[in-house]
Amino acid sequence: MSLEIRTARDDELDRVHYLVAYSFTFDRGEEGRKQMKHLEEFAGPATVLLEDGEIVASLKVYPFTTLVCGAPVPMGGVSAV
């Protein structure tokens, strides 16, 4: 078994969407992909885990800001499958 962690390529984005949609029981079809596109683009490209060349997990970190003692501090919202 070979494992690889890297940024998803453009030609793999449909597979990443399918994996996330399947895991959270979202629409896995083209219409679902269109509806989720804004969220998928918000965090930038996904980091993916490949097992024997197949994507089996993904990770995205959404950029947020939180206030700590009144000062804005960058924060990441983690989304993973």
SULMORA-V565382 format. One record per residue. N is the residue number from 1. OMEGA is omega in whole degrees, 0 to 359 (999 if undefined). Layout:
n-><N N>
omega-><OMEGA OMEGA>
//
This chain:
n-><1 2 3 4 5 6 7 8 9 10 11 12 13 14 15 16 17 18 19 20 21 22 23 24 25 26 27 28 29 30 31 32 33 34 35 36 37 38 39 40 41 42 43 44 45 46 47 48 49 50 51 52 53 54 55 56 57 58 59 60 61 62 63 64 65 66 67 68 69 70 71 72 73 74 75 76 77 78 79 80 81>
omega-><176 179 178 176 181 175 178 176 181 182 179 186 177 179 178 178 180 181 180 180 179 183 182 179 172 176 182 183 182 179 177 178 178 182 184 186 181 178 181 180 183 184 183 185 178 168 185 172 178 173 183 176 180 179 181 178 178 180 172 175 182 182 177 173 176 178 176 184 177 181 179 180 177 181 177 174 186 174 185 173 999>
//
